[in-house]
Amino acid sequence: MRFNLPTILTFSRIVLIPFFVLTAPERPFLGAFIFGVASITDFLDGYIARKRGQITKFGIILDPIADKFLIISALVLLVDMARLSVWIAIIIIVREFLVTGLRAVALSKDIVIPAELGGKLKTSFQIVAILCLIMGIDVFGVDLYDVGTVFIWIALFLSIVSGVQYTVSFWKKI
C-alpha cells in the first residue's frame, strides 16, 4: 500500500483523537482547537484525493472510519463532561455504526455508496455543535453551549434522516 497525502491526513485525524480527548476536559480551547484541526483534515483529505485523482479503496474505507472515531470520541467525551445527553449520543453513534456497516457491506460487493448531502450537512452540524459544546462559554453575549445544543439537535435530526437515506440507497443498490 502506498501512502498519499489524503491517506496521511486521514491517519492524522486518528492520531489526534487521544490528544483531543485528554486535553479538552481541562483545557477546552486547546481541545476545541485540536478537534477543529482534526475536522479540517476530514474536508481536506477528500478534496485533495478528488483533485489529484488519488481516490483509493483503502481511503474509501479508512476515511469514514476515521470520521466515526473522531465524532464518537467527541460525543462520549461530551457525555462524560455532562454537556450532552447520553441518549442523543447513543442515537448518533448507532446511526454512525449502521451507515458504516452498510457502506462496508456494499464495498465488499464493489458497490460504492457515496456520501450524500444529508450526511455532509449532518457532519458539518456535528462539528460546529461539538466545538461549541466543548467550549461552552459566552462569546460577545452569545452562549456557545446554547448554540451547540441547537446544532446538536439539528445534527440529530439530520443523522436520522441521512441514516434512512443511506439505508434506502443501500437496498436499492444491493
Backbone bond lengths (Angstrom), bond angles and torsions (degrees), N, CA, C in turn:
res aa  C-N    CA-C-N  psi(-1)  N-CA   C-N-CA  omega(-1)  CA-C   N-CA-C  phi
1 M - - - 1.453 - - 1.526 108.76 -
2 R 1.311 116.12 133.16 1.458 122.59 179.48 1.531 108.65 -100.34
3 F 1.321 115.58 131.22 1.456 118.72 178.33 1.522 109.27 -88.12
4 N 1.318 115.90 130.39 1.449 120.89 174.32 1.533 107.50 -116.27
5 L 1.318 116.50 175.56 1.468 120.34 -176.33 1.537 112.48 -58.78
6 P 1.341 119.44 -44.70 1.472 117.97 177.77 1.535 112.96 -58.17
7 T 1.330 117.13 -40.02 1.468 120.20 179.26 1.520 111.04 -66.83
8 I 1.317 116.71 -40.26 1.472 120.75 177.84 1.529 109.89 -62.42
9 L 1.332 117.11 -42.27 1.468 120.48 177.78 1.528 111.06 -62.63
10 T 1.325 116.27 -40.57 1.463 119.94 178.45 1.530 110.35 -63.18
11 F 1.329 116.99 -45.68 1.466 120.37 177.63 1.528 111.35 -62.10
12 S 1.329 116.80 -37.36 1.472 119.30 179.98 1.524 111.01 -62.20
13 R 1.328 116.13 -33.90 1.470 119.85 177.88 1.529 110.04 -61.63
14 I 1.320 116.88 -42.25 1.464 121.35 178.90 1.520 110.42 -66.71
15 V 1.329 116.71 -41.59 1.472 121.42 -178.96 1.529 111.10 -64.87
16 L 1.317 117.90 -32.86 1.469 121.33 -178.43 1.527 113.28 -73.44
17 I 1.316 118.19 -19.81 1.465 121.21 -175.11 1.528 113.24 -57.09
18 P 1.338 120.27 -50.34 1.477 118.22 179.97 1.521 112.92 -61.43
19 F 1.327 117.22 -36.40 1.466 120.04 178.61 1.521 110.13 -65.01
20 F 1.311 116.78 -40.68 1.460 121.91 177.03 1.524 111.19 -62.14
21 V 1.331 116.50 -50.44 1.469 121.63 -175.97 1.525 111.03 -63.97
22 L 1.314 117.20 -38.99 1.466 120.54 -178.31 1.525 112.36 -76.90
23 T 1.314 117.20 -24.88 1.466 121.18 -174.71 1.529 113.40 -92.23
24 A 1.316 117.46 -42.71 1.472 122.43 -169.22 1.530 115.34 -55.49
25 P 1.346 120.40 -42.29 1.465 117.71 -177.14 1.535 114.16 -62.34
26 E 1.318 116.68 -37.81 1.470 120.06 -177.08 1.526 112.91 -93.39
27 R 1.314 116.40 -29.10 1.468 121.48 -177.65 1.532 108.31 -133.60
28 P 1.338 116.16 76.97 1.466 120.56 -172.64 1.533 114.51 -56.68
29 F 1.327 117.76 -37.34 1.466 118.64 -179.07 1.519 111.21 -66.61
30 L 1.323 116.46 -42.92 1.460 119.93 177.54 1.529 110.03 -66.34
31 G 1.322 116.76 -41.31 1.462 120.55 176.59 1.518 111.35 -59.86
32 A 1.338 116.63 -43.47 1.462 121.09 178.54 1.528 110.41 -64.86
33 F 1.317 116.74 -38.29 1.463 120.67 177.84 1.531 110.64 -62.16
34 I 1.336 116.25 -47.47 1.470 120.48 179.65 1.530 110.14 -61.82
35 F 1.329 116.37 -44.54 1.464 120.04 177.64 1.528 110.26 -61.47
36 G 1.315 116.88 -41.43 1.468 121.02 178.97 1.522 112.16 -61.83
37 V 1.326 116.54 -44.03 1.470 120.59 177.85 1.531 109.62 -62.10
38 A 1.325 116.34 -46.06 1.469 120.22 179.27 1.531 110.44 -60.79
39 S 1.325 117.39 -39.39 1.462 121.38 179.67 1.522 111.60 -66.55
40 I 1.313 116.45 -37.69 1.473 120.32 178.60 1.526 110.36 -63.07
41 T 1.348 117.07 -35.89 1.467 118.71 178.52 1.520 110.81 -63.32
42 D 1.328 117.10 -27.83 1.465 121.15 177.76 1.526 110.03 -62.41
43 F 1.315 116.68 -43.08 1.460 120.03 179.80 1.527 111.29 -75.06
44 L 1.341 116.48 -39.65 1.462 120.43 -177.27 1.518 113.58 -67.23
45 D 1.337 117.38 -42.57 1.470 118.28 -174.82 1.524 111.46 -60.83
46 G 1.317 116.97 -44.39 1.462 120.22 179.26 1.521 112.39 -67.13
47 Y 1.319 116.11 -41.91 1.466 120.58 179.66 1.529 110.46 -61.27
48 I 1.326 115.84 -48.45 1.471 120.23 -178.94 1.522 110.99 -65.85
49 A 1.331 117.10 -40.94 1.472 120.42 179.78 1.533 110.48 -60.36
50 R 1.322 116.82 -43.29 1.466 119.70 179.51 1.532 111.15 -69.40
51 K 1.319 115.42 -44.37 1.473 120.85 -176.97 1.524 111.64 -62.56
52 R 1.345 116.46 -40.43 1.471 120.80 -176.87 1.527 113.24 -95.59
53 G 1.310 117.31 1.67 1.456 120.15 -178.38 1.527 111.82 65.11
54 Q 1.340 116.28 37.36 1.461 121.67 -177.50 1.533 111.81 -109.72
55 I 1.308 116.28 32.76 1.459 120.68 177.51 1.527 108.00 -77.51
56 T 1.330 115.79 124.39 1.466 120.99 -179.50 1.524 109.27 -125.48
57 K 1.330 116.16 158.05 1.471 119.34 175.65 1.525 109.77 -60.08
58 F 1.336 115.89 -40.18 1.467 120.12 179.03 1.535 109.94 -58.76
59 G 1.323 116.56 -45.13 1.464 120.96 178.89 1.514 112.42 -65.27
60 I 1.336 115.52 -38.46 1.470 120.22 178.76 1.525 110.58 -62.29
61 I 1.341 116.42 -34.44 1.468 120.71 178.89 1.524 111.00 -81.07
62 L 1.356 116.75 -47.15 1.464 120.68 -173.02 1.526 113.41 -69.79
63 D 1.331 117.18 -39.33 1.468 119.87 -174.74 1.523 113.28 -57.30
64 P 1.337 119.58 -51.79 1.472 117.23 179.59 1.519 113.04 -67.23
65 I 1.339 117.28 -28.28 1.469 119.52 176.93 1.532 109.75 -66.82
66 A 1.329 116.10 -44.28 1.469 119.86 177.45 1.525 110.63 -61.36
67 D 1.326 116.28 -41.32 1.471 120.50 177.77 1.519 110.73 -59.55
68 K 1.338 115.41 -46.12 1.465 120.11 -178.41 1.516 110.93 -64.28
69 F 1.341 117.03 -43.19 1.473 120.14 177.77 1.525 110.36 -56.80
70 L 1.327 116.86 -45.50 1.467 120.85 -178.15 1.528 111.16 -64.64
71 I 1.319 116.74 -50.45 1.470 120.29 -177.39 1.527 110.98 -65.60
72 I 1.332 117.14 -45.17 1.469 119.95 -179.16 1.525 110.63 -63.60
73 S 1.323 117.23 -41.31 1.474 120.25 176.76 1.520 110.78 -58.80
74 A 1.328 116.18 -43.95 1.462 120.39 -179.61 1.525 111.48 -65.72
75 L 1.327 117.33 -41.88 1.468 120.00 179.86 1.522 111.48 -64.66
76 V 1.325 116.60 -43.92 1.469 120.17 178.41 1.534 109.63 -63.00
77 L 1.311 116.86 -41.96 1.464 120.60 178.34 1.532 110.99 -61.75
78 L 1.322 116.80 -43.46 1.465 119.86 179.62 1.524 112.01 -64.87
79 V 1.326 117.25 -36.41 1.476 120.25 174.44 1.520 108.97 -63.28
80 D 1.336 116.88 -45.28 1.461 121.44 179.27 1.531 111.69 -61.56
81 M 1.318 116.17 -35.59 1.467 121.01 179.64 1.533 111.67 -81.99
82 A 1.337 117.52 2.45 1.471 123.98 -179.31 1.526 111.83 60.93
83 R 1.326 116.29 36.12 1.459 120.81 177.86 1.522 112.22 -112.60
84 L 1.346 115.78 -0.27 1.463 120.33 179.99 1.518 108.64 -147.12
85 S 1.316 115.21 137.58 1.458 121.00 177.48 1.528 109.65 -68.01
86 V 1.318 115.89 137.67 1.464 120.59 -177.64 1.526 111.60 -61.87
87 W 1.314 118.63 -35.89 1.458 119.33 -176.79 1.520 111.77 -69.47
88 I 1.333 118.21 -32.18 1.474 120.67 175.28 1.525 108.80 -65.43
89 A 1.325 116.15 -45.56 1.462 120.46 178.71 1.525 110.91 -59.96
90 I 1.315 117.00 -43.35 1.476 120.87 -178.32 1.525 111.07 -62.38
91 I 1.318 117.88 -45.45 1.466 120.48 -179.50 1.530 110.33 -61.30
92 I 1.318 116.82 -45.68 1.462 120.17 -179.39 1.528 110.52 -65.34
93 I 1.327 117.28 -42.21 1.471 121.23 -179.27 1.531 110.84 -65.62
94 V 1.319 117.77 -42.42 1.474 120.67 178.16 1.524 109.67 -60.99
95 R 1.307 117.14 -43.07 1.466 121.01 178.00 1.517 110.21 -59.81
96 E 1.341 117.31 -43.34 1.470 121.01 -179.07 1.525 110.47 -60.70
97 F 1.338 117.10 -44.81 1.471 120.42 178.69 1.523 111.27 -65.27
98 L 1.326 117.19 -41.36 1.457 121.36 179.68 1.525 110.92 -59.55
99 V 1.315 116.61 -51.85 1.464 120.65 -177.24 1.530 110.94 -65.58
100 T 1.318 117.39 -42.09 1.462 120.13 178.65 1.524 110.66 -62.90
101 G 1.318 116.70 -40.97 1.464 120.64 177.89 1.514 111.47 -63.53
102 L 1.327 117.44 -44.98 1.463 120.93 178.95 1.520 111.18 -62.04
103 R 1.334 116.14 -42.75 1.467 119.54 179.92 1.528 111.03 -65.45
104 A 1.326 117.02 -37.71 1.475 120.46 179.39 1.530 110.48 -66.27
105 V 1.324 116.82 -43.47 1.471 120.37 178.31 1.527 109.54 -62.32
106 A 1.320 117.55 -45.28 1.464 121.39 179.55 1.526 110.44 -61.21
107 L 1.334 116.15 -44.40 1.466 120.14 -179.19 1.523 111.17 -63.45
108 S 1.327 117.27 -34.49 1.474 120.43 177.87 1.526 111.09 -64.34
109 K 1.328 116.08 -19.18 1.470 121.43 177.21 1.532 110.11 -104.26
110 D 1.355 115.32 18.34 1.475 122.57 -179.05 1.522 113.29 59.67
111 I 1.316 115.56 31.79 1.459 121.48 175.73 1.524 107.10 -113.75
112 V 1.316 115.71 123.48 1.459 120.47 178.86 1.520 108.13 -100.20
113 I 1.328 115.29 123.56 1.463 120.09 174.37 1.524 105.82 -102.02
114 P 1.323 116.62 102.50 1.467 118.99 -174.85 1.525 111.78 -70.71
115 A 1.317 114.21 160.09 1.459 119.64 175.71 1.525 108.39 -63.45
116 E 1.320 115.43 137.02 1.456 120.90 179.38 1.517 109.56 -103.28
117 L 1.309 116.24 166.33 1.458 121.57 -178.08 1.526 111.65 -55.63
118 G 1.342 116.88 -42.19 1.467 120.10 -179.65 1.518 112.05 -59.86
119 G 1.321 116.70 -41.34 1.464 120.99 178.04 1.522 112.02 -66.54
120 K 1.325 115.65 -38.81 1.474 119.58 179.53 1.531 110.72 -68.41
121 L 1.328 115.88 -41.51 1.471 119.38 176.62 1.527 110.68 -62.93
122 K 1.334 115.81 -42.83 1.464 121.20 179.02 1.521 110.16 -57.06
123 T 1.326 115.80 -46.49 1.463 120.11 -179.68 1.524 110.96 -62.12
124 S 1.321 117.14 -43.02 1.472 120.24 179.50 1.530 111.49 -62.04
125 F 1.323 116.32 -44.52 1.467 119.35 179.01 1.533 110.97 -66.30
126 Q 1.340 116.84 -37.64 1.469 119.87 177.64 1.522 110.69 -62.10
127 I 1.321 117.08 -44.94 1.469 120.97 -177.86 1.522 110.29 -61.65
128 V 1.327 116.87 -48.29 1.475 119.88 179.73 1.527 110.08 -62.88
129 A 1.327 116.85 -43.84 1.465 120.78 179.63 1.520 110.85 -59.51
130 I 1.322 116.98 -47.45 1.471 121.24 -178.12 1.517 110.42 -62.65
131 L 1.325 117.52 -44.52 1.468 120.37 178.67 1.527 110.65 -59.46
132 C 1.326 116.87 -46.38 1.478 120.64 -179.60 1.523 111.52 -65.36
133 L 1.336 117.04 -43.09 1.464 120.31 -178.30 1.527 111.86 -68.25
134 I 1.321 117.41 -33.90 1.467 119.75 177.69 1.520 110.32 -65.12
135 M 1.332 115.91 -46.49 1.467 118.77 -178.29 1.519 111.17 -73.69
136 G 1.318 117.34 -44.61 1.456 122.57 173.87 1.512 116.56 50.19
137 I 1.324 118.25 39.33 1.462 121.39 -178.57 1.527 110.20 -122.91
138 D 1.325 115.72 174.51 1.457 121.44 172.74 1.531 108.77 -89.98
139 V 1.334 115.32 132.98 1.462 120.80 174.44 1.515 106.86 -127.39
140 F 1.327 116.24 115.01 1.456 122.17 -178.63 1.526 111.50 53.08
141 G 1.324 115.90 41.11 1.454 121.24 178.08 1.523 115.07 81.17
142 V 1.333 117.06 3.13 1.465 121.03 178.28 1.520 108.10 -105.04
143 D 1.317 116.47 121.98 1.456 121.39 179.81 1.532 109.15 -79.83
144 L 1.336 117.06 109.38 1.466 121.23 -177.60 1.524 112.23 -64.20
145 Y 1.319 116.79 -27.99 1.465 118.81 176.42 1.527 109.92 -63.44
146 D 1.336 117.01 -43.80 1.472 120.51 178.28 1.528 111.07 -64.42
147 V 1.337 116.25 -41.90 1.470 120.29 177.74 1.528 109.53 -61.47
148 G 1.333 115.98 -45.32 1.455 120.65 178.69 1.513 112.65 -60.92
149 T 1.326 116.40 -37.78 1.463 121.06 178.90 1.531 110.78 -64.40
150 V 1.325 117.26 -44.04 1.468 120.99 177.48 1.529 109.74 -62.15
151 F 1.322 116.43 -45.24 1.463 120.37 -177.95 1.535 111.92 -66.87
152 I 1.320 117.58 -34.83 1.477 118.55 179.96 1.535 109.44 -70.99
153 W 1.335 117.85 -33.02 1.470 120.01 176.07 1.532 110.36 -66.30
154 I 1.318 116.15 -40.71 1.468 119.83 176.67 1.529 109.33 -64.36
155 A 1.347 116.26 -43.33 1.467 120.58 178.41 1.525 110.98 -61.91
156 L 1.325 116.71 -38.24 1.464 120.85 177.71 1.529 110.36 -61.98
157 F 1.312 116.81 -47.87 1.465 121.33 177.76 1.530 110.52 -59.27
158 L 1.342 116.93 -47.35 1.462 120.81 179.88 1.523 111.69 -65.79
159 S 1.333 117.11 -31.46 1.465 120.97 176.64 1.519 110.72 -62.05
160 I 1.309 115.42 -45.01 1.466 120.04 -179.31 1.525 110.27 -66.75
161 V 1.337 116.67 -48.51 1.465 121.00 -178.48 1.530 110.87 -62.14
162 S 1.330 117.65 -48.07 1.465 119.55 -178.08 1.524 111.31 -70.24
163 G 1.327 117.39 -30.20 1.460 120.26 175.47 1.522 111.01 -63.23
164 V 1.331 116.41 -41.13 1.472 121.06 175.95 1.530 109.43 -65.18
165 Q 1.339 117.33 -42.48 1.467 120.78 178.99 1.532 111.51 -60.08
166 Y 1.325 117.01 -45.74 1.463 120.71 179.02 1.528 110.93 -62.21
167 T 1.322 116.04 -40.98 1.466 119.93 -179.52 1.529 110.32 -63.97
168 V 1.311 117.45 -45.00 1.469 121.52 177.98 1.529 110.15 -62.79
169 S 1.325 116.72 -45.65 1.461 120.89 178.66 1.515 111.69 -60.10
170 F 1.330 116.18 -41.15 1.483 121.88 178.10 1.518 110.01 -59.01
171 W 1.331 117.63 -50.92 1.463 120.62 -175.68 1.522 111.65 -68.00
172 K 1.325 117.77 -30.31 1.469 120.31 177.46 1.528 110.86 -69.61
173 K 1.338 116.52 -36.07 1.458 120.36 -174.85 1.530 112.81 -87.45
174 I 1.316 117.30 -20.81 1.481 120.64 -177.92 1.473 110.34 -85.47
